[in-house]
Amino acid sequence: MRDCVFCAIAAGEAPAVIVREWPDALAVRPRSGGVHPGHVFVLPRVHVEDAGTDPEVTATVMRRAAELMAGHPAVNLITSKGEAATQSVFHLHLHVHVVPRHEGDRLPLPWTPQHTARATAARNGENR
């Protein structure tokens, strides 16, 4: 797909730190380094706009993400569909994020007590 950064990565036309490759998908380290050590995203080699577009491609990416998850005792598996759900790149934002976790890591995902505590502290002017 023209102008899709993930298609460019899959085609080898854009730089990326590739952690693992399969015939149908790639595991890539986010350019920012990710939100936590070991954070990667899994993206399909074909362009699909979001996780609801092609269930077969979505299932393939989930299977590849599950292979990566097997090596960690705790992991968040995150995807989004649509801007309101924080999708920012419209290439199967089932580019699925695999984020290894450990007890007490303080990563504040939006639906967790850590996030609520951090938001409350910020509103109260506290540093956490």
N, CA, C and O atoms as a GROMACS GRO file, in nm:
protein
  512
    1MET      N    1   0.085  -0.119   0.000
    1MET     CA    2   0.000   0.000   0.000
    1MET      C    3   0.089   0.123   0.000
    1MET      O    4   0.185   0.131   0.077
    2ARG      N    5   0.058   0.216  -0.083
    2ARG     CA    6   0.135   0.340  -0.094
    2ARG      C    7   0.129   0.419   0.037
    2ARG      O    8   0.023   0.432   0.098
    3ASP      N    9   0.243   0.470   0.080
    3ASP     CA   10   0.254   0.554   0.198
    3ASP      C   11   0.226   0.482   0.330
    3ASP      O   12   0.198   0.548   0.429
    4CYS      N   13   0.232   0.352   0.334
    4CYS     CA   14   0.212   0.278   0.458
    4CYS      C   15   0.350   0.238   0.512
    4CYS      O   16   0.420   0.158   0.450
    5VAL      N   17   0.387   0.294   0.626
    5VAL     CA   18   0.519   0.266   0.682
    5VAL      C   19   0.537   0.117   0.711
    5VAL      O   20   0.647   0.064   0.695
    6PHE      N   21   0.432   0.049   0.754
    6PHE     CA   22   0.445  -0.093   0.785
    6PHE      C   23   0.463  -0.177   0.658
    6PHE      O   24   0.535  -0.276   0.660
    7CYS      N   25   0.398  -0.139   0.550
    7CYS     CA   26   0.420  -0.208   0.423
    7CYS      C   27   0.564  -0.188   0.377
    7CYS      O   28   0.628  -0.280   0.325
    8ALA      N   29   0.615  -0.065   0.397
    8ALA     CA   30   0.754  -0.037   0.360
    8ALA      C   31   0.851  -0.121   0.443
    8ALA      O   32   0.950  -0.171   0.391
    9ILE      N   33   0.822  -0.137   0.572
    9ILE     CA   34   0.906  -0.222   0.658
    9ILE      C   35   0.899  -0.367   0.610
    9ILE      O   36   1.002  -0.432   0.595
   10ALA      N   37   0.778  -0.416   0.584
   10ALA     CA   38   0.760  -0.555   0.540
   10ALA      C   39   0.830  -0.582   0.408
   10ALA      O   40   0.878  -0.693   0.384
   11ALA      N   41   0.836  -0.480   0.320
   11ALA     CA   42   0.901  -0.495   0.190
   11ALA      C   43   1.052  -0.472   0.198
   11ALA      O   44   1.122  -0.486   0.098
   12GLY      N   45   1.103  -0.438   0.316
   12GLY     CA   46   1.245  -0.411   0.331
   12GLY      C   47   1.286  -0.275   0.278
   12GLY      O   48   1.404  -0.251   0.254
   13GLU      N   49   1.190  -0.185   0.260
   13GLU     CA   50   1.217  -0.053   0.204
   13GLU      C   51   1.228   0.056   0.310
   13GLU      O   52   1.261   0.170   0.277
   14ALA      N   53   1.202   0.024   0.435
   14ALA     CA   54   1.212   0.120   0.545
   14ALA      C   55   1.291   0.054   0.657
   14ALA      O   56   1.280  -0.067   0.678
   15PRO      N   57   1.371   0.132   0.729
   15PRO     CA   58   1.451   0.073   0.836
   15PRO      C   59   1.365   0.025   0.952
   15PRO      O   60   1.262   0.084   0.984
   16ALA      N   61   1.409  -0.083   1.013
   16ALA     CA   62   1.341  -0.138   1.130
   16ALA      C   63   1.432  -0.238   1.198
   16ALA      O   64   1.515  -0.302   1.133
   17VAL      N   65   1.417  -0.250   1.328
   17VAL     CA   66   1.487  -0.355   1.402
   17VAL      C   67   1.392  -0.474   1.405
   17VAL      O   68   1.295  -0.477   1.480
   18ILE      N   69   1.422  -0.572   1.322
   18ILE     CA   70   1.339  -0.691   1.312
   18ILE      C   71   1.387  -0.792   1.414
   18ILE      O   72   1.503  -0.833   1.414
   19VAL      N   73   1.297  -0.831   1.503
   19VAL     CA   74   1.329  -0.923   1.612
   19VAL      C   75   1.308  -1.068   1.568
   19VAL      O   76   1.382  -1.158   1.608
   20ARG      N   77   1.206  -1.089   1.485
   20ARG     CA   78   1.175  -1.224   1.435
   20ARG      C   79   1.098  -1.210   1.305
   20ARG      O   80   1.021  -1.116   1.286
   21GLU      N   81   1.121  -1.306   1.215
   21GLU     CA   82   1.052  -1.307   1.086
   21GLU      C   83   0.984  -1.441   1.062
   21GLU      O   84   1.035  -1.546   1.100
   22TRP      N   85   0.870  -1.435   0.998
   22TRP     CA   86   0.798  -1.552   0.949
   22TRP      C   87   0.760  -1.523   0.805
   22TRP      O   88   0.770  -1.408   0.762
   23PRO      N   89   0.717  -1.622   0.729
   23PRO     CA   90   0.676  -1.595   0.591
   23PRO      C   91   0.558  -1.498   0.582
   23PRO      O   92   0.542  -1.428   0.481
   24ASP      N   93   0.474  -1.494   0.687
   24ASP     CA   94   0.352  -1.414   0.681
   24ASP      C   95   0.350  -1.293   0.775
   24ASP      O   96   0.254  -1.217   0.776
   25ALA      N   97   0.456  -1.275   0.855
   25ALA     CA   98   0.456  -1.167   0.954
   25ALA      C   99   0.598  -1.132   0.997
   25ALA      O  100   0.693  -1.205   0.971
   26LEU      N  101   0.610  -1.018   1.065
   26LEU     CA  102   0.737  -0.972   1.122
   26LEU      C  103   0.714  -0.928   1.266
   26LEU      O  104   0.606  -0.877   1.299
   27ALA      N  105   0.812  -0.946   1.351
   27ALA     CA  106   0.811  -0.886   1.485
   27ALA      C  107   0.917  -0.777   1.482
   27ALA      O  108   1.034  -0.804   1.453
   28VAL      N  109   0.876  -0.654   1.513
   28VAL     CA  110   0.961  -0.536   1.499
   28VAL      C  111   0.963  -0.457   1.628
   28VAL      O  112   0.860  -0.443   1.694
   29ARG      N  113   1.080  -0.406   1.664
   29ARG     CA  114   1.091  -0.319   1.781
   29ARG      C  115   1.040  -0.180   1.741
   29ARG      O  116   1.080  -0.128   1.637
   30PRO      N  117   0.955  -0.119   1.823
   30PRO     CA  118   0.909   0.017   1.792
   30PRO      C  119   1.028   0.113   1.783
   30PRO      O  120   1.124   0.101   1.858
   31ARG      N  121   1.020   0.209   1.691
   31ARG     CA  122   1.128   0.307   1.674
   31ARG      C  123   1.160   0.379   1.804
   31ARG      O  124   1.276   0.412   1.830
   32SER      N  125   1.058   0.404   1.885
   32SER     CA  126   1.077   0.476   2.011
   32SER      C  127   1.144   0.388   2.117
   32SER      O  128   1.182   0.438   2.222
   33GLY      N  129   1.158   0.260   2.089
   33GLY     CA  130   1.208   0.166   2.188
   33GLY      C  131   1.096   0.096   2.262
   33GLY      O  132   1.119  -0.004   2.330
   34GLY      N  133   0.974   0.148   2.248
   34GLY     CA  134   0.859   0.085   2.310
   34GLY      C  135   0.831   0.140   2.448
   34GLY      O  136   0.903   0.227   2.498
   35VAL      N  137   0.726   0.090   2.508
   35VAL     CA  138   0.684   0.138   2.639
   35VAL      C  139   0.748   0.060   2.754
   35VAL      O  140   0.738   0.099   2.870
   36HIS      N  141   0.814  -0.050   2.720
   36HIS     CA  142   0.871  -0.136   2.823
   36HIS      C  143   0.976  -0.225   2.757
   36HIS      O  144   0.965  -0.255   2.638
   37PRO      N  145   1.078  -0.268   2.831
   37PRO     CA  146   1.179  -0.356   2.771
   37PRO      C  147   1.115  -0.480   2.707
   37PRO      O  148   1.026  -0.543   2.764
   38GLY      N  149   1.162  -0.514   2.588
   38GLY     CA  150   1.112  -0.630   2.518
   38GLY      C  151   0.989  -0.603   2.432
   38GLY      O  152   0.943  -0.693   2.361
   39HIS      N  153   0.936  -0.480   2.436
   39HIS     CA  154   0.817  -0.444   2.359
   39HIS      C  155   0.847  -0.458   2.210
   39HIS      O  156   0.944  -0.400   2.160
   40VAL      N  157   0.765  -0.534   2.141
   40VAL     CA  158   0.772  -0.547   1.996
   40VAL      C  159   0.630  -0.538   1.942
   40VAL      O  160   0.533  -0.551   2.017
   41PHE      N  161   0.618  -0.516   1.812
   41PHE     CA  162   0.488  -0.534   1.752
   41PHE      C  163   0.499  -0.631   1.637
   41PHE      O  164   0.602  -0.639   1.570
   42VAL      N  165   0.392  -0.705   1.617
   42VAL     CA  166   0.386  -0.806   1.513
   42VAL      C  167   0.295  -0.751   1.405
   42VAL      O  168   0.181  -0.712   1.431
   43LEU      N  169   0.347  -0.749   1.283
   43LEU     CA  170   0.267  -0.697   1.172
   43LEU      C  171   0.263  -0.795   1.058
   43LEU      O  172   0.360  -0.868   1.034
   44PRO      N  173   0.153  -0.798   0.986
   44PRO     CA  174   0.143  -0.889   0.871
   44PRO      C  175   0.226  -0.836   0.755
   44PRO      O  176   0.251  -0.716   0.746
   45ARG      N  177   0.266  -0.924   0.668
   45ARG     CA  178   0.341  -0.883   0.548
   45ARG      C  179   0.249  -0.826   0.440
   45ARG      O  180   0.297  -0.767   0.343
   46VAL      N  181   0.120  -0.844   0.455
   46VAL     CA  182   0.024  -0.788   0.359
   46VAL      C  183  -0.048  -0.670   0.423
   46VAL      O  184  -0.063  -0.665   0.545
   47HIS      N  185  -0.091  -0.577   0.342
   47HIS     CA  186  -0.162  -0.461   0.395
   47HIS      C  187  -0.307  -0.495   0.423
   47HIS      O  188  -0.382  -0.536   0.335
   48VAL      N  189  -0.345  -0.477   0.546
   48VAL     CA  190  -0.483  -0.489   0.590
   48VAL      C  191  -0.505  -0.370   0.681
   48VAL      O  192  -0.424  -0.346   0.771
   49GLU      N  193  -0.612  -0.295   0.661
   49GLU     CA  194  -0.628  -0.168   0.733
   49GLU      C  195  -0.642  -0.184   0.884
   49GLU      O  196  -0.584  -0.105   0.959
   50ASP      N  197  -0.717  -0.284   0.929
   50ASP     CA  198  -0.733  -0.301   1.073
   50ASP      C  199  -0.771  -0.445   1.104
   50ASP      O  200  -0.789  -0.526   1.014
   51ALA      N  201  -0.783  -0.475   1.232
   51ALA     CA  202  -0.806  -0.613   1.277
   51ALA      C  203  -0.941  -0.668   1.235
   51ALA      O  204  -0.961  -0.790   1.239
   52GLY      N  205  -1.034  -0.582   1.193
   52GLY     CA  206  -1.166  -0.629   1.150
   52GLY      C  207  -1.178  -0.651   1.001
   52GLY      O  208  -1.281  -0.700   0.954
   53THR      N  209  -1.077  -0.616   0.926
   53THR     CA  210  -1.084  -0.622   0.780
   53THR      C  211  -1.074  -0.764   0.725
   53THR      O  212  -1.153  -0.802   0.639
   54ASP      N  213  -0.978  -0.841   0.774
   54ASP     CA  214  -0.955  -0.976   0.722
   54ASP      C  215  -0.925  -1.070   0.839
   54ASP      O  216  -0.812  -1.075   0.888
   55PRO      N  217  -1.025  -1.145   0.884
   55PRO     CA  218  -1.007  -1.232   1.000
   55PRO      C  219  -0.893  -1.333   0.985
   55PRO      O  220  -0.830  -1.369   1.084
   56GLU      N  221  -0.866  -1.379   0.865
   56GLU     CA  222  -0.757  -1.476   0.845
   56GLU      C  223  -0.622  -1.412   0.873
   56GLU      O  224  -0.536  -1.473   0.938
   57VAL      N  225  -0.601  -1.291   0.825
   57VAL     CA  226  -0.476  -1.221   0.850
   57VAL      C  227  -0.464  -1.189   0.999
   57VAL      O  228  -0.357  -1.203   1.057
   58THR      N  229  -0.574  -1.146   1.059
   58THR     CA  230  -0.574  -1.117   1.202
   58THR      C  231  -0.536  -1.241   1.282
   58THR      O  232  -0.457  -1.233   1.376
   59ALA      N  233  -0.592  -1.356   1.245
   59ALA     CA  234  -0.561  -1.481   1.315
   59ALA      C  235  -0.414  -1.518   1.300
   59ALA      O  236  -0.352  -1.567   1.394
   60THR      N  237  -0.359  -1.495   1.182
   60THR     CA  238  -0.218  -1.524   1.158
   60THR      C  239  -0.130  -1.439   1.248
   60THR      O  240  -0.036  -1.490   1.310
   61VAL      N  241  -0.158  -1.309   1.256
   61VAL     CA  242  -0.078  -1.220   1.339
   61VAL      C  243  -0.092  -1.257   1.486
   61VAL      O  244   0.007  -1.254   1.561
   62MET      N  245  -0.212  -1.291   1.529
   62MET     CA  246  -0.232  -1.333   1.668
   62MET      C  247  -0.153  -1.460   1.698
   62MET      O  248  -0.095  -1.473   1.806
   63ARG      N  249  -0.151  -1.554   1.604
   63ARG     CA  250  -0.075  -1.678   1.624
   63ARG      C  251   0.074  -1.647   1.640
   63ARG      O  252   0.140  -1.705   1.726
   64ARG      N  253   0.126  -1.557   1.558
   64ARG     CA  254   0.268  -1.520   1.567
   64ARG      C  255   0.296  -1.448   1.700
   64ARG      O  256   0.399  -1.471   1.762
   65ALA      N  257   0.205  -1.362   1.742
   65ALA     CA  258   0.221  -1.293   1.870
   65ALA      C  259   0.219  -1.394   1.985
   65ALA      O  260   0.295  -1.380   2.081
   66ALA      N  261   0.133  -1.495   1.975
   66ALA     CA  262   0.126  -1.598   2.079
   66ALA      C  263   0.258  -1.675   2.088
   66ALA      O  264   0.298  -1.714   2.198
   67GLU      N  265   0.324  -1.697   1.976
   67GLU     CA  266   0.454  -1.763   1.979
   67GLU      C  267   0.554  -1.680   2.059
   67GLU      O  268   0.633  -1.735   2.136
   68LEU      N  269   0.552  -1.549   2.042
   68LEU     CA  270   0.641  -1.461   2.117
   68LEU      C  271   0.603  -1.457   2.265
   68LEU      O  272   0.690  -1.454   2.352
   69MET      N  273   0.473  -1.456   2.291
   69MET     CA  274   0.425  -1.450   2.429
   69MET      C  275   0.465  -1.572   2.510
   69MET      O  276   0.483  -1.564   2.631
   70ALA      N  277   0.479  -1.685   2.444
   70ALA     CA  278   0.510  -1.810   2.513
   70ALA      C  279   0.640  -1.802   2.592
   70ALA      O  280   0.660  -1.876   2.688
   71GLY      N  281   0.729  -1.712   2.551
   71GLY     CA  282   0.858  -1.700   2.619
   71GLY      C  283   0.857  -1.607   2.740
   71GLY      O  284   0.963  -1.582   2.797
   72HIS      N  285   0.741  -1.556   2.780
   72HIS     CA  286   0.732  -1.462   2.892
   72HIS      C  287   0.626  -1.508   2.991
   72HIS      O  288   0.522  -1.558   2.950
   73PRO      N  289   0.651  -1.491   3.121
   73PRO     CA  290   0.550  -1.530   3.220
   73PRO      C  291   0.431  -1.436   3.226
   73PRO      O  292   0.322  -1.477   3.267
   74ALA      N  293   0.448  -1.310   3.186
   74ALA     CA  294   0.338  -1.212   3.189
   74ALA      C  295   0.356  -1.116   3.071
   74ALA      O  296   0.465  -1.064   3.048
   75VAL      N  297   0.249  -1.094   2.997
   75VAL     CA  298   0.256  -1.012   2.875
   75VAL      C  299   0.122  -0.943   2.854
   75VAL      O  300   0.016  -1.000   2.882
   76ASN      N  301   0.126  -0.819   2.803
   76ASN     CA  302   0.006  -0.757   2.749
   76ASN      C  303   0.009  -0.773   2.598
   76ASN      O  304   0.113  -0.754   2.535
   77LEU      N  305  -0.104  -0.807   2.541
   77LEU     CA  306  -0.121  -0.816   2.397
   77LEU      C  307  -0.220  -0.707   2.360
   77LEU      O  308  -0.335  -0.712   2.404
   78ILE      N  309  -0.178  -0.609   2.282
   78ILE     CA  310  -0.259  -0.490   2.259
   78ILE      C  311  -0.275  -0.463   2.110
   78ILE      O  312  -0.178  -0.469   2.034
   79THR      N  313  -0.398  -0.434   2.069
   79THR     CA  314  -0.424  -0.388   1.933
   79THR      C  315  -0.537  -0.286   1.939
   79THR      O  316  -0.608  -0.276   2.039
   80SER      N  317  -0.552  -0.212   1.833
   80SER     CA  318  -0.656  -0.109   1.827
   80SER      C  319  -0.721  -0.111   1.689
   80SER      O  320  -0.657  -0.147   1.590
   81LYS      N  321  -0.846  -0.070   1.684
   81LYS     CA  322  -0.917  -0.055   1.556
   81LYS      C  323  -0.988   0.079   1.560
   81LYS      O  324  -1.081   0.098   1.639
   82GLY      N  325  -0.945   0.170   1.476
   82GLY     CA  326  -1.009   0.300   1.465
   82GLY      C  327  -0.940   0.407   1.550
   82GLY      O  328  -0.880   0.378   1.654
   83GLU      N  329  -0.948   0.530   1.502
   83GLU     CA  330  -0.884   0.642   1.572
   83GLU      C  331  -0.934   0.657   1.716
   83GLU      O  332  -0.855   0.686   1.806
   84ALA      N  333  -1.063   0.638   1.738
   84ALA     CA  334  -1.116   0.654   1.874
   84ALA      C  335  -1.058   0.550   1.970
   84ALA      O  336  -1.060   0.570   2.092
   85ALA      N  337  -1.006   0.441   1.916
   85ALA     CA  338  -0.944   0.337   1.997
   85ALA      C  339  -0.792   0.347   1.993
   85ALA      O  340  -0.722   0.250   2.026
   86THR      N  341  -0.740   0.461   1.955
   86THR     CA  342  -0.597   0.495   1.948
   86THR      C  343  -0.522   0.434   1.831
   86THR      O  344  -0.399   0.430   1.834
   87GLN      N  345  -0.590   0.387   1.727
   87GLN     CA  346  -0.518   0.340   1.610
   87GLN      C  347  -0.458   0.461   1.541
   87GLN      O  348  -0.529   0.558   1.512
   88SER      N  349  -0.327   0.457   1.515
   88SER     CA  350  -0.259   0.570   1.455
   88SER      C  351  -0.200   0.538   1.319
   88SER      O  352  -0.178   0.629   1.239
   89VAL      N  353  -0.174   0.411   1.290
   89VAL     CA  354  -0.125   0.368   1.160
   89VAL      C  355  -0.224   0.266   1.107
   89VAL      O  356  -0.250   0.166   1.173
   90PHE      N  357  -0.278   0.290   0.989
   90PHE     CA  358  -0.385   0.206   0.939
   90PHE      C  359  -0.332   0.092   0.852
   90PHE      O  360  -0.368   0.078   0.735
   91HIS      N  361  -0.246   0.013   0.914
   91HIS     CA  362  -0.199  -0.114   0.859
   91HIS      C  363  -0.221  -0.211   0.971
   91HIS      O  364  -0.150  -0.210   1.072
   92LEU      N  365  -0.318  -0.295   0.954
   92LEU     CA  366  -0.361  -0.389   1.057
   92LEU      C  367  -0.296  -0.355   1.189
   92LEU      O  368  -0.198  -0.417   1.230
   93HIS      N  369  -0.352  -0.256   1.254
   93HIS     CA  370  -0.302  -0.216   1.384
   93HIS      C  371  -0.332  -0.332   1.474
   93HIS      O  372  -0.334  -0.326   1.597
   94LEU      N  373  -0.356  -0.438   1.402
   94LEU     CA  374  -0.321  -0.563   1.460
   94LEU      C  375  -0.179  -0.577   1.413
   94LEU      O  376  -0.128  -0.688   1.396
   95HIS      N  377  -0.115  -0.465   1.391
   95HIS     CA  378   0.020  -0.485   1.431
   95HIS      C  379  -0.007  -0.493   1.580
   95HIS      O  380  -0.043  -0.394   1.644
   96VAL      N  381   0.012  -0.609   1.632
   96VAL     CA  382  -0.017  -0.640   1.772
   96VAL      C  383   0.106  -0.607   1.855
   96VAL      O  384   0.217  -0.648   1.822
   97HIS      N  385   0.087  -0.533   1.962
   97HIS     CA  386   0.197  -0.503   2.054
   97HIS      C  387   0.209  -0.616   2.155
   97HIS      O  388   0.110  -0.656   2.217
   98VAL      N  389   0.329  -0.668   2.172
   98VAL     CA  390   0.359  -0.769   2.272
   98VAL      C  391   0.449  -0.700   2.374
   98VAL      O  392   0.563  -0.666   2.343
   99VAL      N  393   0.399  -0.679   2.495
   99VAL     CA  394   0.470  -0.603   2.597
   99VAL      C  395   0.497  -0.693   2.719
   99VAL      O  396   0.407  -0.715   2.800
  100PRO      N  397   0.620  -0.744   2.732
  100PRO     CA  398   0.652  -0.827   2.848
  100PRO      C  399   0.636  -0.746   2.976
  100PRO      O  400   0.665  -0.626   2.980
  101ARG      N  401   0.590  -0.812   3.081
  101ARG     CA  402   0.564  -0.745   3.209
  101ARG      C  403   0.626  -0.822   3.323
  101ARG      O  404   0.659  -0.940   3.309
  102HIS      N  405   0.643  -0.756   3.437
  102HIS     CA  406   0.682  -0.823   3.560
  102HIS      C  407   0.616  -0.750   3.677
  102HIS      O  408   0.582  -0.632   3.667
  103GLU      N  409   0.599  -0.822   3.784
  103GLU     CA  410   0.534  -0.768   3.903
  103GLU      C  411   0.604  -0.641   3.948
  103GLU      O  412   0.727  -0.638   3.961
  104GLY      N  413   0.527  -0.536   3.972
  104GLY     CA  414   0.582  -0.410   4.020
  104GLY      C  415   0.650  -0.325   3.915
  104GLY      O  416   0.723  -0.232   3.950
  105ASP      N  417   0.628  -0.352   3.786
  105ASP     CA  418   0.699  -0.276   3.682
  105ASP      C  419   0.646  -0.134   3.662
  105ASP      O  420   0.709  -0.054   3.592
  106ARG      N  421   0.534  -0.103   3.720
  106ARG     CA  422   0.477   0.032   3.722
  106ARG      C  423   0.438   0.085   3.583
  106ARG      O  424   0.429   0.207   3.564
  107LEU      N  425   0.416  -0.003   3.487
  107LEU     CA  426   0.371   0.041   3.356
  107LEU      C  427   0.222   0.071   3.364
  107LEU      O  428   0.143  -0.020   3.384
  108PRO      N  429   0.182   0.197   3.350
  108PRO     CA  430   0.043   0.237   3.375
  108PRO      C  431  -0.047   0.227   3.251
  108PRO      O  432  -0.074   0.329   3.187
  109LEU      N  433  -0.093   0.109   3.217
  109LEU     CA  434  -0.188   0.099   3.107
  109LEU      C  435  -0.319   0.166   3.148
  109LEU      O  436  -0.353   0.166   3.266
  110PRO      N  437  -0.392   0.223   3.053
  110PRO     CA  438  -0.506   0.309   3.086
  110PRO      C  439  -0.616   0.247   3.170
  110PRO      O  440  -0.691   0.321   3.235
  111TRP      N  441  -0.629   0.119   3.171
  111TRP     CA  442  -0.739   0.056   3.245
  111TRP      C  443  -0.693  -0.004   3.378
  111TRP      O  444  -0.767  -0.080   3.440
  112THR      N  445  -0.572   0.030   3.422
  112THR     CA  446  -0.516  -0.032   3.540
  112THR      C  447  -0.514   0.062   3.661
  112THR      O  448  -0.523   0.183   3.645
  113PRO      N  449  -0.501   0.007   3.782
  113PRO     CA  450  -0.488   0.091   3.901
  113PRO      C  451  -0.366   0.182   3.896
  113PRO      O  452  -0.370   0.294   3.948
  114GLN      N  453  -0.256   0.136   3.833
  114GLN     CA  454  -0.137   0.220   3.822
  114GLN      C  455  -0.168   0.349   3.746
  114GLN      O  456  -0.123   0.457   3.784
  115HIS      N  457  -0.245   0.337   3.638
  115HIS     CA  458  -0.280   0.454   3.559
  115HIS      C  459  -0.367   0.549   3.640
  115HIS      O  460  -0.346   0.670   3.638
  116THR      N  461  -0.465   0.494   3.710
  116THR     CA  462  -0.554   0.576   3.793
  116THR      C  463  -0.474   0.650   3.899
  116THR      O  464  -0.495   0.769   3.921
  117ALA      N  465  -0.383   0.580   3.965
  117ALA     CA  466  -0.301   0.642   4.070
  117ALA      C  467  -0.212   0.751   4.011
  117ALA      O  468  -0.198   0.858   4.070
  118ARG      N  469  -0.153   0.726   3.896
  118ARG     CA  470  -0.066   0.825   3.832
  118ARG      C  471  -0.146   0.947   3.789
  118ARG      O  472  -0.102   1.061   3.808
  119ALA      N  473  -0.264   0.925   3.732
  119ALA     CA  474  -0.350   1.037   3.690
  119ALA      C  475  -0.395   1.120   3.809
  119ALA      O  476  -0.399   1.242   3.802
  120THR      N  477  -0.430   1.053   3.918
  120THR     CA  478  -0.472   1.124   4.039
  120THR      C  479  -0.356   1.206   4.094
  120THR      O  480  -0.375   1.321   4.134
  121ALA      N  481  -0.239   1.148   4.098
  121ALA     CA  482  -0.122   1.219   4.148
  121ALA      C  483  -0.091   1.340   4.060
  121ALA      O  484  -0.057   1.446   4.112
  122ALA      N  485  -0.104   1.325   3.929
  122ALA     CA  486  -0.078   1.437   3.838
  122ALA      C  487  -0.177   1.550   3.862
  122ALA      O  488  -0.139   1.667   3.863
  123ARG      N  489  -0.306   1.515   3.882
  123ARG     CA  490  -0.406   1.618   3.909
  123ARG      C  491  -0.378   1.690   4.041
  123ARG      O  492  -0.409   1.808   4.055
  124ASN      N  493  -0.320   1.619   4.135
  124ASN     CA  494  -0.290   1.677   4.266
  124ASN      C  495  -0.152   1.742   4.272
  124ASN      O  496  -0.109   1.792   4.376
  125GLY      N  497  -0.081   1.741   4.157
  125GLY     CA  498   0.051   1.803   4.153
  125GLY      C  499   0.162   1.723   4.218
  125GLY      O  500   0.267   1.777   4.250
  126GLU      N  501   0.139   1.593   4.237
  126GLU     CA  502   0.240   1.507   4.298
  126GLU      C  503   0.326   1.442   4.191
  126GLU      O  504   0.279   1.420   4.079
  127ASN      N  505   0.448   1.414   4.223
  127ASN     CA  506   0.536   1.336   4.135
  127ASN      C  507   0.537   1.193   4.179
  127ASN      O  508   0.549   1.164   4.298
  128ARG      N  509   0.524   1.102   4.084
  128ARG     CA  510   0.527   0.958   4.114
  128ARG      C  511   0.636   0.893   4.037
  128ARG      O  512   0.656   0.772   4.048
   0.00000   0.00000   0.00000
